[in-house]
């Protein structure tokens, strides 16, 4: 499995994705590869193609607290002409189209509150949300990923 945390740590809570990536990497979970970047690019498609499942972790300025976790499907419409920034759906579409790979995709959107300044720190709320997201994703990864999530869906 692959976890890609993306965002800009120099923009306060926008650094939630890379912060989660660093925390997951420190756990050293067998079978889990971790990557971190400012944004998703076409190069992430090749990395995703080498894995059965990908979690894309990013900060969210809106949405549920502490985080949202949802399936991402490949979408060629999400691949734009620019190769400098690609959506999670676009990365999956490129993995499919260029490398004949179909990893499962998941978006973990961690709720942040402070995005309007230039400083490398997380708000108190973002740190709490990060802790909740880390607890969830660690359980998810150690339990085998999608099978764990599908079990949760069936029990609700």
N, CA, C and O of each residue as an XYZ file, in Angstrom:
624
protein
N       0.846     -1.177      0.000
C       0.000      0.000      0.000
C       0.893      1.243      0.000
O       2.035      1.210      0.459
N       0.352      2.314     -0.515
C       1.071      3.576     -0.634
C       0.261      4.678      0.017
O      -0.953      4.760     -0.174
N       0.932      5.529      0.789
C       0.307      6.734      1.332
C       1.098      7.920      0.800
O       2.311      8.003      0.988
N       0.397      8.842      0.131
C       1.025     10.072     -0.360
C       0.404     11.231      0.404
O      -0.791     11.495      0.267
N       1.202     11.925      1.205
C       0.755     13.127      1.879
C       1.206     14.326      1.073
O       2.389     14.457      0.761
N       0.271     15.206      0.731
C       0.667     16.372     -0.052
C       0.081     17.648      0.526
O      -0.971     17.644      1.165
N       0.793     18.736      0.283
C       0.417     20.048      0.795
C       1.665     20.849      1.110
O       2.784     20.348      0.998
N       1.467     22.085      1.500
C       2.585     23.002      1.757
C       2.740     23.243      3.256
O       1.953     23.984      3.845
N       3.740     22.630      3.879
C       3.949     22.816      5.320
C       4.235     24.272      5.709
O       4.078     24.636      6.874
N       4.648     25.097      4.763
C       4.914     26.506      5.034
C       3.669     27.360      5.073
O       3.757     28.570      5.282
N       2.505     26.753      4.875
C       1.225     27.476      4.895
C       0.328     26.927      5.996
O      -0.838     26.612      5.758
N       0.881     26.813      7.207
C       0.143     26.365      8.383
C      -0.525     25.010      8.150
O       0.156     24.030      7.848
N      -1.850     24.948      8.287
C      -2.556     23.666      8.245
C      -2.534     22.995      6.875
O      -2.924     21.834      6.756
N      -2.089     23.698      5.846
C      -1.938     23.063      4.538
C      -0.887     21.958      4.610
O      -0.802     21.131      3.702
N      -0.100     21.931      5.657
C       0.918     20.903      5.842
C       0.402     19.628      6.491
O       1.203     18.769      6.858
N      -0.904     19.478      6.643
C      -1.454     18.279      7.280
C      -1.111     16.999      6.516
O      -0.798     15.988      7.144
N      -1.158     17.013      5.204
C      -0.826     15.817      4.414
C       0.607     15.358      4.655
O       0.826     14.193      4.987
N       1.597     16.253      4.494
C       2.969     15.859      4.790
C       3.186     15.467      6.259
O       3.993     14.583      6.544
N       2.478     16.112      7.189
C       2.610     15.751      8.608
C       2.107     14.324      8.841
O       2.719     13.562      9.590
N       0.993     13.968      8.199
C       0.500     12.599      8.330
C       1.495     11.623      7.707
O       1.767     10.565      8.275
N       2.033     11.972      6.549
C       3.013     11.092      5.894
C       4.210     10.842      6.806
O       4.669      9.706      6.922
N       4.719     11.882      7.451
C       5.862     11.720      8.354
C       5.504     10.819      9.534
O       6.312      9.989      9.952
N       4.295     10.982     10.069
C       3.869     10.172     11.211
C       3.700      8.709     10.805
O       4.084      7.816     11.560
N       3.134      8.452      9.629
C       2.957      7.072      9.164
C       4.311      6.448      8.853
O       4.537      5.278      9.160
N       5.203      7.207      8.253
C       6.544      6.690      7.961
C       7.253      6.271      9.249
O       7.945      5.253      9.273
N       7.087      7.043     10.306
C       7.717      6.720     11.595
C       7.171      5.415     12.184
O       7.848      4.772     12.985
N       5.962      5.022     11.797
C       5.377      3.768     12.290
C       6.026      2.543     11.657
O       5.965      1.449     12.219
N       6.648      2.719     10.489
C       7.332      1.631      9.777
C       6.442      0.393      9.645
O       6.835     -0.708     10.033
N       5.253      0.581      9.102
C       4.317     -0.530      8.916
C       4.775     -1.362      7.723
O       4.940     -0.825      6.628
N       4.984     -2.664      7.917
C       5.413     -3.510      6.798
C       4.438     -3.444      5.629
O       3.223     -3.475      5.823
N       4.974     -3.351      4.415
C       4.150     -3.312      3.212
C       3.587     -1.956      2.868
O       2.834     -1.827      1.903
N       3.943     -0.924      3.650
C       3.431      0.423      3.399
C       4.576      1.325      2.949
O       5.586      1.460      3.640
N       4.402      1.935      1.792
C       5.338      2.922      1.263
C       4.746      4.297      1.523
O       3.541      4.497      1.369
N       5.588      5.244      1.918
C       5.124      6.602      2.210
C       5.872      7.587      1.327
O       7.084      7.474      1.141
N       5.139      8.553      0.786
C       5.726      9.620     -0.010
C       5.076     10.933      0.423
O       3.939     10.949      0.896
N       5.806     12.022      0.255
C       5.296     13.333      0.631
C       5.771     14.352     -0.398
O       6.908     14.296     -0.867
N       4.883     15.286     -0.743
C       5.229     16.288     -1.741
C       4.324     17.502     -1.561
O       3.320     17.445     -0.850
N       4.694     18.599     -2.215
C       3.868     19.805     -2.162
C       2.564     19.612     -2.921
O       1.517     20.112     -2.511
N       2.635     18.880     -4.037
C       1.451     18.637     -4.855
C       1.632     17.321     -5.595
O       2.743     16.800     -5.698
N       0.542     16.798     -6.103
C       0.591     15.571     -6.888
C       1.025     15.912     -8.304
O       0.603     16.922     -8.867
N       1.869     15.062     -8.875
C       2.363     15.269    -10.232
C       2.233     13.969    -11.021
O       1.867     12.935    -10.463
N       2.531     14.021    -12.307
C       2.440     12.823    -13.153
C       3.383     11.723    -12.661
O       3.105     10.542    -12.869
N       4.483     12.086    -12.018
C       5.415     11.090    -11.501
C       4.776     10.214    -10.426
O       5.189      9.070    -10.233
N       3.778     10.738     -9.730
C       3.095      9.936     -8.711
C       2.297      8.789     -9.332
O       2.007      7.803     -8.654
N       1.938      8.905    -10.611
C       1.212      7.824    -11.294
C       2.079      6.576    -11.382
O       1.584      5.467    -11.181
N       3.348      6.738    -11.673
C       4.255      5.584    -11.763
C       4.396      4.934    -10.391
O       4.384      3.709    -10.276
N       4.528      5.745     -9.365
C       4.627      5.215     -8.002
C       3.335      4.505     -7.607
O       3.381      3.420     -7.029
N       2.195      5.098     -7.909
C       0.906      4.481     -7.593
C       0.737      3.159     -8.339
O       0.164      2.211     -7.802
N       1.228      3.096     -9.558
C       1.077      1.891    -10.377
C       1.782      0.683     -9.756
O       1.439     -0.456    -10.074
N       2.740      0.909     -8.894
C       3.474     -0.188     -8.252
C       2.813     -0.677     -6.964
O       3.388     -1.502     -6.254
N       1.628     -0.184     -6.657
C       0.949     -0.534     -5.403
C      -0.493     -0.973     -5.664
O      -1.092     -0.600     -6.673
N      -1.032     -1.756     -4.756
C      -2.413     -2.233     -4.878
C      -3.414     -1.173     -4.446
O      -4.542     -1.145     -4.940
N      -3.012     -0.303     -3.530
C      -3.906      0.733     -3.019
C      -3.109      1.977     -2.676
O      -1.946      1.900     -2.280
N      -3.752      3.123     -2.834
C      -3.124      4.410     -2.551
C      -4.060      5.240     -1.678
O      -5.247      5.369     -1.976
N      -3.519      5.799     -0.601
C      -4.232      6.807      0.180
C      -3.591      8.149     -0.133
O      -2.386      8.327      0.045
N      -4.393      9.084     -0.594
C      -3.950     10.447     -0.836
C      -4.379     11.268      0.382
O      -5.576     11.410      0.634
N      -3.433     11.802      1.132
C      -3.739     12.563      2.348
C      -3.482     14.047      2.105
O      -2.403     14.437      1.659
N      -4.483     14.861      2.404
C      -4.392     16.295      2.157
C      -5.165     17.044      3.239
O      -5.994     16.465      3.942
N      -4.885     18.316      3.359
C      -5.643     19.184      4.266
C      -6.953     19.576      3.600
O      -7.040     19.649      2.374
N      -7.961     19.826      4.411
C      -9.259     20.286      3.905
C      -9.652     21.552      4.647
O      -9.629     21.592      5.877
N     -10.011     22.585      3.898
C     -10.451     23.837      4.507
C     -11.920     23.771      4.907
O     -12.384     24.595      5.695
N     -12.645     22.810      4.377
C     -14.062     22.626      4.698
C     -14.329     21.135      4.775
O     -13.499     20.317      4.378
N     -15.488     20.798      5.286
C     -15.852     19.392      5.379
C     -15.885     18.917      6.812
O     -15.750     19.708      7.745
N     -16.066     17.614      6.982
C     -16.224     17.073      8.338
C     -14.952     17.167      9.177
O     -13.834     17.144      8.663
N     -15.167     17.273     10.475
C     -14.084     17.257     11.446
C     -14.163     15.925     12.170
O     -15.263     15.543     12.571
N     -13.107     15.212     12.361
C     -11.721     15.579     12.152
C     -11.192     15.302     10.739
O     -10.174     15.869     10.340
N     -11.883     14.426      9.970
C     -11.426     14.120      8.621
C     -12.553     13.433      7.853
O     -13.549     12.995      8.428
N     -12.365     13.353      6.540
C     -13.241     12.564      5.672
C     -12.369     11.533      4.977
O     -11.207     11.799      4.670
N     -12.927     10.363      4.732
C     -12.198      9.287      4.064
C     -13.130      8.700      3.028
O     -14.167      8.131      3.370
N     -12.765      8.835      1.753
C     -13.660      8.369      0.698
C     -12.893      7.768     -0.466
O     -11.724      8.074     -0.703
N     -13.581      6.919     -1.169
C     -13.015      6.242     -2.339
C     -12.800      7.255     -3.462
O     -13.599      8.174     -3.638
N     -11.720      7.081     -4.217
C     -11.420      7.905     -5.388
C     -11.343      6.972     -6.589
O     -10.638      5.963     -6.555
N     -12.058      7.304     -7.632
C     -12.037      6.522     -8.871
C     -11.181      7.243     -9.907
O     -11.124      8.473     -9.908
N     -10.512      6.496    -10.791
C      -9.731      7.145    -11.856
C     -10.635      7.979    -12.751
O     -11.743      7.559    -13.085
N     -10.171      9.143    -13.133
C     -10.938      9.998    -14.021
C      -9.985     10.753    -14.934
O      -9.246     11.634    -14.494
N     -10.012     10.393    -16.213
C      -9.151     11.064    -17.183
C      -9.499     12.539    -17.296
O      -8.645     13.346    -17.663
N     -10.739     12.906    -16.986
C     -11.138     14.310    -17.016
C     -10.436     15.133    -15.960
O     -10.443     16.363    -16.017
N      -9.823     14.455    -14.985
C      -9.095     15.143    -13.920
C      -7.638     15.393    -14.294
O      -6.908     16.009    -13.518
N      -7.195     14.931    -15.467
C      -5.824     15.148    -15.917
C      -5.826     16.339    -16.852
O      -6.433     16.302    -17.922
N      -5.155     17.379    -16.447
C      -5.124     18.589    -17.255
C      -3.817     18.641    -18.033
O      -2.926     17.816    -17.828
N      -3.715     19.602    -18.912
C      -2.531     19.732    -19.762
C      -1.274     19.961    -18.943
O      -0.215     19.443    -19.295
N      -1.357     20.707    -17.882
C      -0.194     20.988    -17.043
C       0.244     19.732    -16.316
O      -0.586     18.992    -15.790
N       1.538     19.492    -16.286
C       2.045     18.325    -15.562
C       2.502     18.712    -14.158
O       3.100     17.896    -13.456
N       2.226     19.941    -13.745
C       2.712     20.416    -12.455
C       1.780     20.077    -11.303
O       2.217     20.068    -10.152
N       0.528     19.801    -11.571
C      -0.395     19.473    -10.501
C      -1.494     18.580    -11.054
O      -2.127     18.902    -12.059
N      -1.710     17.456    -10.383
C      -2.688     16.482    -10.825
C      -3.552     16.123     -9.618
O      -3.047     16.086     -8.496
N      -4.837     15.859     -9.822
C      -5.729     15.449     -8.744
C      -5.498     13.968     -8.422
O      -4.889     13.253     -9.218
N      -5.976     13.505     -7.269
C      -5.886     12.066     -6.981
C      -6.549     11.208     -8.077
O      -5.993     10.185     -8.475
N      -7.727     11.617     -8.562
C      -8.393     10.875     -9.636
C      -7.551     10.877    -10.906
O      -7.529      9.890    -11.641
N      -6.868     11.972    -11.161
C      -5.978     12.068    -12.318
C      -4.764     11.166    -12.183
O      -4.349     10.543    -13.160
N      -4.189     11.084    -10.992
C      -3.056     10.181    -10.757
C      -3.483      8.741    -11.040
O      -2.751      7.994    -11.690
N      -4.656      8.351    -10.560
C      -5.144      6.990    -10.789
C      -5.413      6.739    -12.267
O      -5.140      5.649    -12.770
N      -5.946      7.738    -12.965
C      -6.196      7.593    -14.402
C      -4.883      7.430    -15.166
O      -4.799      6.620    -16.089
N      -3.871      8.185    -14.791
C      -2.569      8.055    -15.444
C      -1.934      6.702    -15.136
O      -1.312      6.105    -16.014
N      -2.078      6.210    -13.914
C      -1.558      4.879    -13.567
C      -2.220      3.820    -14.446
O      -1.565      2.890    -14.918
N      -3.519      3.973    -14.658
C      -4.268      3.031    -15.502
C      -3.846      3.148    -16.964
O      -3.547      2.144    -17.610
N      -3.822      4.376    -17.482
C      -3.604      4.592    -18.906
C      -2.149      4.416    -19.334
O      -1.882      3.937    -20.436
N      -1.214      4.795    -18.478
C       0.199      4.723    -18.846
C       0.883      3.439    -18.403
O       1.830      2.987    -19.047
N       0.414      2.849    -17.312
C       1.124      1.701    -16.732
C       0.238      0.465    -16.599
O       0.647     -0.535    -16.008
N      -0.971      0.533    -17.147
C      -1.906     -0.592    -17.098
C      -2.082     -1.128    -15.679
O      -2.125     -2.338    -15.459
N      -2.181     -0.215    -14.728
C      -2.338     -0.575    -13.315
C      -3.628      0.037    -12.792
O      -4.040      1.110    -13.232
N      -4.257     -0.647    -11.856
C      -5.514     -0.143    -11.305
C      -5.507     -0.219     -9.779
O      -6.267     -0.987     -9.189
N      -4.649      0.575     -9.145
C      -4.675      0.570     -7.679
C      -5.983      1.171     -7.167
O      -6.559      2.062     -7.792
N      -6.441      0.667     -6.017
C      -7.576      1.304     -5.361
C      -7.113      2.658     -4.855
O      -5.956      2.812     -4.464
N      -7.996      3.631     -4.859
C      -7.642      4.972     -4.397
C      -8.569      5.461     -3.308
O      -9.776      5.221     -3.345
N      -7.995      6.146     -2.339
C      -8.740      6.699     -1.208
C      -8.223      8.101     -0.929
O      -7.019      8.346     -1.014
N      -9.111      9.014     -0.602
C      -8.730     10.370     -0.211
C      -9.015     10.546      1.271
O     -10.142     10.349      1.728
N      -7.987     10.917      2.012
C      -8.108     11.250      3.428
C      -7.948     12.760      3.534
O      -6.841     13.286      3.425
N      -9.062     13.450      3.745
C      -9.074     14.913      3.809
C      -9.143     15.323      5.279
O     -10.194     15.225      5.911
N      -8.016     15.782      5.811
C      -7.912     16.132      7.229
C      -8.284     17.602      7.394
O      -7.706     18.473      6.745
N      -9.227     17.864      8.243
C      -9.740     19.228      8.416
C      -8.711     20.127      9.087
O      -8.178     19.805     10.149
N      -8.444     21.256      8.449
C      -7.593     22.293      9.002
C      -8.394     23.557      9.215
O      -9.535     23.658      8.763
N      -7.805     24.522      9.901
C      -8.499     25.787     10.158
C      -7.695     27.013      9.742
O      -8.276     28.046      9.409
N      -6.377     26.916      9.755
C      -5.523     28.084      9.498
C      -4.713     27.863      8.218
O      -3.865     26.973      8.156
N      -4.983     28.682      7.203
C      -4.306     28.533      5.910
C      -3.760     29.864      5.380
O      -3.086     29.884      4.350
N      -4.040     30.961      6.060
C      -3.797     32.283      5.480
C      -2.477     32.932      5.855
O      -2.268     34.109      5.560
N      -1.589     32.201      6.492
C      -0.297     32.767      6.880
C       0.825     31.899      6.367
O       0.598     30.767      5.938
N       2.033     32.421      6.410
C       3.215     31.672      6.029
C       3.994     31.337      7.294
O       4.724     32.173      7.828
N       3.831     30.121      7.760
C       4.533     29.667      8.953
C       4.459     28.148      8.979
O       3.443     27.566      8.597
N       5.528     27.506      9.428
C       5.562     26.044      9.488
C       5.124     25.566     10.864
O       5.947     25.290     11.736
N       3.813     25.474     11.039
C       3.230     24.913     12.259
C       1.777     24.590     11.966
O       1.181     25.119     11.028
N       1.225     23.720     12.779
C      -0.186     23.374     12.662
C      -0.960     24.030     13.788
O      -0.438     24.185     14.892
N      -2.195     24.415     13.524
C      -3.060     24.958     14.566
C      -3.384     23.856     15.570
O      -3.203     22.673     15.281
N      -3.860     24.247     16.744
C      -4.246     23.259     17.762
C      -5.319     22.309     17.224
O      -5.240     21.099     17.435
N      -6.314     22.854     16.533
C      -7.383     22.028     15.973
C      -6.827     21.049     14.937
O      -7.226     19.885     14.902
N      -5.913     21.520     14.100
C      -5.325     20.647     13.082
C      -4.531     19.515     13.726
O      -4.570     18.384     13.241
N      -3.823     19.797     14.793
C      -3.067     18.738     15.489
C      -4.007     17.683     16.060
O      -3.706     16.491     16.002
N      -5.136     18.106     16.607
C      -6.126     17.136     17.116
C      -6.689     16.295     15.968
O      -6.825     15.078     16.091
N      -7.014     16.950     14.855
C      -7.557     16.238     13.707
C      -6.524     15.289     13.106
O      -6.863     14.194     12.657
N      -5.273     15.712     13.101
C      -4.186     14.860     12.622
C      -4.063     13.609     13.490
O      -3.879     12.510     12.967
N      -4.160     13.765     14.792
C      -4.061     12.611     15.695
C      -5.185     11.619     15.420
O      -4.953     10.410     15.412
N      -6.398     12.115     15.195
C      -7.531     11.234     14.896
C      -7.330     10.537     13.544
O      -7.602      9.344     13.412
N      -6.856     11.284     12.548
C      -6.616     10.703     11.227
C      -5.511      9.657     11.292
O      -5.608      8.612     10.648
N      -4.467      9.927     12.060
C      -3.379      8.964     12.195
C      -3.867      7.680     12.851
O      -3.523      6.591     12.392
N      -4.654      7.780     13.905
C      -5.190      6.588     14.571
C      -6.023      5.763     13.588
O      -5.905      4.539     13.541
N      -6.862      6.438     12.811
C      -7.687      5.741     11.826
C      -6.839      5.066     10.769
O      -7.004      3.874     10.510
N      -5.926      5.818     10.150
C      -5.163      5.271      9.026
C      -4.204      4.175      9.490
O      -3.955      3.226      8.747
N      -3.668      4.287     10.691
C      -2.810      3.217     11.196
C      -3.615      1.919     11.321
O      -3.154      0.860     10.892
N      -4.799      1.996     11.899
C      -5.660      0.816     12.015
C      -6.000      0.272     10.637
O      -5.944     -0.936     10.408
N      -6.352      1.160      9.724
C      -6.728      0.777      8.356
C      -5.576      0.055      7.671
O      -5.776     -1.001      7.071
N      -4.366      0.615      7.756
C      -3.209      0.016      7.100
C      -2.829     -1.317      7.732
O      -2.560     -2.288      7.024
N      -2.807     -1.368      9.041
C      -2.420     -2.617      9.723
C      -3.450     -3.724      9.523
O      -3.105     -4.904      9.572
N      -4.713     -3.355      9.299
C      -5.783     -4.340      9.114
C      -5.912     -4.819      7.669
O      -6.714     -5.708      7.380
N      -5.141     -4.243      6.775
C      -5.183     -4.702      5.394
C      -5.918     -3.794      4.438
O      -6.213     -4.196      3.313
N      -6.215     -2.599      4.850
C      -6.755     -1.602      3.937
C      -8.221     -1.729      3.631
O      -9.059     -1.702      4.533
N      -8.537     -1.869      2.355
C      -9.923     -1.788      1.889
C     -10.829     -2.808      2.556
O     -11.999     -2.517      2.805
N     -10.319     -3.995      2.850
C     -11.176     -4.995      3.492
C     -11.658     -4.496      4.850
O     -12.789     -4.771      5.252
N     -10.801     -3.764      5.554
C     -11.194     -3.166      6.834
C     -12.292     -2.131      6.610
O     -13.298     -2.123      7.321
N     -12.102     -1.271      5.635
C     -13.074     -0.211      5.376
C     -14.406     -0.797      4.929
O     -15.459     -0.320      5.354
N     -14.381     -1.823      4.080
C     -15.613     -2.449      3.624
C     -16.356     -3.070      4.798
O     -17.587     -3.049      4.825
N     -15.637     -3.619      5.765
C     -16.264     -4.170      6.956
C     -16.979     -3.100      7.760
O     -18.050     -3.344      8.315
N     -16.382     -1.905      7.823
C     -17.032     -0.788      8.515
C     -18.320     -0.384      7.806
O     -19.331     -0.118      8.456
N     -18.285     -0.336      6.459
C     -19.475      0.047      5.690
C     -20.605     -0.946      5.920
O     -21.763     -0.547      6.039
N     -20.284     -2.236      5.983
C     -21.318     -3.263      6.151
C     -21.916     -3.242      7.539
O     -23.076     -3.612      7.720
N     -21.132     -2.809      8.535
C     -21.630     -2.809      9.914
C     -22.475     -1.567     10.238
O     -23.140     -1.525     11.274
N     -22.451     -0.567      9.365
C     -23.229      0.650      9.655
C     -24.564      0.666      8.958
O     -25.326      1.622      9.106
